[in-house]
Amino acid sequence: MAGRYLGRANVIELNPHYCRAFGLPEIVATVRHEVCHIGLRPGSALQHNTDLFARRLQRIQAPNHCLPLKSKMRRSRVRYSYRCPACAKVVVYRREVRELACRDCCDRESGGGYDRRFRLRLVARRVSPAAPPRPQRAVDTRQLALLA
């Protein structure tokens, strides 16, 4: 969440993590978006789906959605591949697992219970490439005067 408008207090709050991550262009875009909320029904979750809100966004060239902010919990880029010794099925996990067996083989041979004979064996540990940089919106400094 980049920001929010608190109707009862008539305050716009900005997420400091978002501001640090994206800088001035996104701050301006977020403030514009939140200004569009002023005067709409307070507390309504449907504000984004109204024609009035859409017209306001269009009039002041505000985005309807913000750029996604990566959470502090980063997904691992490491992938672990495991193979079943019985059926040779390969399964990929993001975490390293120890006592895990092939579900298909356990269902077929052991009635669904865990069976060490079908314990998955680690075959490969791969690191995927880093994600490309995120896009940023450009801002014309003359537009800042509109917010002042």
Secondary structure, 3 states (H helix, E strand, C coil): CCEEEECCCCEEEECHHHHHHHCHHHHHHHHHHHHHHCCCCCCCCCHHHCHHHHHHHHHCCCCCCCCCCCCCCCCCCEEEEEECCCCCCEEEECCCCCCCECHHHHHHHHCCCCCHHHECEEEEEEECCCCCCCCCCCCCHHHHHHHC
